[in-house]
Amino acid sequence: MKQSFNDLIASDQKVLVDFYADWCGPCKMMQPILQELRSMVGEDVRIIKIDVDKNPMVASAYQVRGVPTLMVFKNGKSHWRQSGVVGADQLKQVLDTIE
């Protein structure tokens, strides 16, 4: 059973969302960064990718205007947001500040 986006971000686990598009060059740069981040944080953080072209309602609901846009959610609330490519070390620092 597929979870809805709202169910995914409602978790008490930190959820990093990568809003991306297949045609976006910088978005392709995020994949190895997210893999590196996964090796740093393990299962403590859930990392999901949302294709804005396939999920325009979700992108619109969170006012995603450019890709990549990264957001961190916990308990359904947005705790951090940034557009553009972000390094794994910086992402880990951000995640470490969210309780």
MIVODO-630206 format. One line per 2 residues: number of its first residue (from 0); for each residue x, y, z of N, C-alpha, C. Coordinates in steps of 0.1 Angstrom, whole numbers, padded with zeros to 4 digits, m for minus. Each point is the difference from the previous one (the first is absolute). Last residue first. Layout:
# residues N
NUM = X Y Z X Y Z X Y Z  ...
***
This chain:
# residues 99
98 = 0151 0185 0163 m0003 m0010 0011 m0012 m0008 m0003  0039 0027 m0030 m0014 m0002 0002 m0003 m0011 0010
96 = 0044 0014 m0016 m0005 0011 0008 m0015 m0002 0003  0026 m0030 m0028 0004 m0001 0014 m0006 0011 0009
94 = m0006 0000 m0047 m0008 m0011 0006 0003 m0001 0015  0025 0031 m0026 m0014 0004 0001 m0008 m0010 0008
92 = 0044 m0012 m0011 0000 0011 0011 m0014 0004 0002  0006 m0029 m0035 0002 m0007 0012 m0001 0010 0012
90 = 0001 0017 m0044 m0013 m0006 0003 0000 m0008 0014  0041 0019 m0016 m0010 0010 0004 m0013 m0006 0003
88 = 0032 m0029 m0017 0004 0005 0014 m0010 0010 0005  m0006 m0016 m0045 m0004 m0010 0011 0004 0005 0014
86 = m0009 0037 m0039 0009 m0011 0003 m0005 m0009 0011  m0030 0028 m0036 0005 0002 0013 0009 m0013 0003
84 = m0026 0029 m0043 0008 m0011 0004 0006 0003 0014  m0047 0024 m0013 0014 m0001 m0006 0007 m0012 0006
82 = m0038 0026 0028 0000 m0004 m0014 0014 0000 m0005  m0025 m0007 0050 0010 0007 m0008 m0001 m0005 m0014
80 = m0022 m0004 0055 m0002 0000 m0014 0011 0007 m0007  m0022 m0021 0052 0012 0006 m0008 m0004 m0002 m0015
78 = m0030 m0014 0034 0010 0006 0009 0011 0007 m0008  m0055 m0018 m0005 0012 0004 m0007 0010 0006 0010
76 = m0040 m0036 0014 0004 0015 m0001 0013 0001 m0007  m0023 m0042 0012 m0008 0007 m0009 0004 0015 m0002
74 = 0025 m0032 0027 m0014 0002 0006 m0008 0009 m0009  0044 0005 m0017 m0001 m0009 0011 m0014 0003 0006
72 = 0034 0013 m0047 m0013 m0001 0007 0002 m0009 0012  0030 0029 m0040 0000 m0010 0011 m0013 0002 0008
70 = 0018 0012 m0054 m0007 0003 0012 0001 m0011 0010  0020 0021 m0052 0001 m0010 0011 m0007 0005 0012
68 = 0003 0007 m0056 m0004 0007 0012 0000 m0012 0011  0023 0007 m0054 m0005 m0007 0012 m0004 0009 0012
66 = m0019 0018 m0034 0005 m0013 0004 0015 0000 m0002  m0044 0038 0008 0012 m0004 m0007 0004 m0014 0005
64 = m0040 0019 0016 0001 0007 m0012 0012 m0003 m0009  m0034 m0017 0043 0013 m0003 m0006 0000 0006 m0014
62 = m0034 0000 0038 0005 0011 m0007 0014 m0002 m0006  m0032 m0031 0023 0012 0005 0008 0007 0011 m0008
60 = m0039 m0019 m0019 m0004 0001 0014 0012 0006 0009  0007 m0012 m0046 m0007 0012 0002 m0004 0003 0014
58 = 0021 m0041 m0010 0009 0011 m0003 m0007 0014 0002  m0027 m0039 0002 0009 0001 0012 0010 0012 m0001
56 = m0028 m0009 m0037 m0008 0005 0011 0009 0001 0013  0018 m0018 m0041 m0001 0014 0000 m0008 0006 0012
54 = 0025 m0045 m0015 m0008 0003 0012 m0002 0015 0001  0024 m0020 m0036 m0010 m0010 0002 m0009 0002 0012
52 = 0035 0031 m0012 m0008 m0002 m0012 m0011 m0011 0002  0033 0009 0033 m0010 0011 0000 m0009 m0001 m0013
50 = 0025 m0039 0030 0001 0006 m0014 m0011 0010 m0001  0025 m0019 0045 m0013 0003 m0006 0003 0007 m0013
48 = 0027 m0033 0039 0001 0009 m0011 m0014 0002 m0006  0023 m0013 0052 m0009 m0003 m0011 0002 0010 m0011
46 = 0022 m0021 0049 0003 0008 m0011 m0010 m0004 m0012  0005 m0004 0058 m0006 m0006 m0013 0003 0010 m0011
44 = 0028 m0009 0047 m0007 0009 m0008 m0005 m0007 m0012  0023 m0024 0032 m0005 0010 0009 m0008 0010 m0008
42 = 0026 m0040 m0015 m0015 0000 0000 m0006 0011 0009  0048 0009 m0019 m0006 m0013 0001 m0015 0001 0000
40 = 0037 0034 m0004 m0011 0000 0010 m0007 m0013 0002  0038 0007 m0030 0004 0007 0012 m0011 m0001 0011
38 = m0005 m0019 m0044 0011 m0007 0007 0003 0007 0013  m0031 0022 m0028 m0006 m0013 0005 0011 m0008 0008
36 = 0015 0038 m0024 m0008 0004 0012 m0006 m0013 0007  0020 m0005 m0042 0010 0002 0010 m0006 0004 0014
34 = m0028 m0004 m0037 0005 m0014 0004 0011 0002 0010  m0018 0039 m0017 m0010 m0006 0008 0005 m0014 0004
32 = 0026 0023 m0030 0001 0007 0012 m0010 m0007 0010  0000 m0014 m0045 0012 m0006 0008 0001 0007 0013
30 = m0036 0016 m0026 m0001 m0014 0002 0012 m0006 0008  m0006 0047 m0017 m0004 m0003 0014 0000 m0015 0003
28 = 0009 0020 m0044 0012 0001 0009 m0004 m0004 0014  m0033 0003 m0033 0008 m0012 m0002 0012 0000 0009
26 = m0027 0038 m0002 m0007 m0010 0007 0008 m0014 m0001  0014 0039 m0024 0004 0000 0014 m0007 m0011 0008
24 = m0014 0004 m0046 0014 m0004 0002 0005 0000 0014  m0051 m0008 m0020 0008 0010 0007 0014 m0005 0003
22 = m0039 m0023 m0020 0007 0008 m0010 0010 0010 0007  m0029 m0030 0025 0009 m0008 m0008 0008 0008 m0010
20 = m0018 0019 0048 m0006 m0003 m0013 0011 m0007 m0009  m0013 0011 0058 0009 0000 m0012 m0008 m0002 m0013
18 = 0002 0005 0058 m0009 0003 m0011 0009 0002 m0012  0008 m0025 0048 0007 0006 m0011 m0011 0002 m0012
16 = 0000 m0007 0057 m0007 m0001 m0013 0008 0007 m0010  0005 m0023 0052 0006 0009 m0010 m0006 m0003 m0013
14 = m0014 m0010 0053 m0002 m0004 m0014 0006 0011 m0009  0000 m0021 0055 0003 0011 m0009 m0001 m0005 m0014
12 = m0030 m0021 0039 0013 m0001 m0006 0003 0011 m0009  m0042 m0008 0020 0009 0007 0010 0014 m0002 m0004
10 = m0041 0002 m0037 0007 m0008 0009 0008 0008 0011  m0027 0016 m0039 m0006 0000 0014 0008 m0008 0010
8 = 0009 0002 m0048 0006 0011 0007 m0006 0001 0014  m0017 m0034 m0029 0015 m0001 0001 0006 0011 0008
6 = m0046 0001 m0010 0003 m0010 0010 0015 m0002 0002  m0015 0030 m0033 m0003 0005 0014 0003 m0010 0010
4 = 0004 m0012 m0045 0010 0009 0004 m0002 0005 0014  m0021 m0047 m0010 m0001 0013 m0006 0011 0009 0005
2 = 0005 m0054 m0007 m0004 0010 0010 m0002 0014 m0007  m0006 m0052 m0019 0008 0012 m0001 m0006 0010 0011
0 = 0000 m0056 m0001 m0008 0012 0000 0009 0013 0000
***
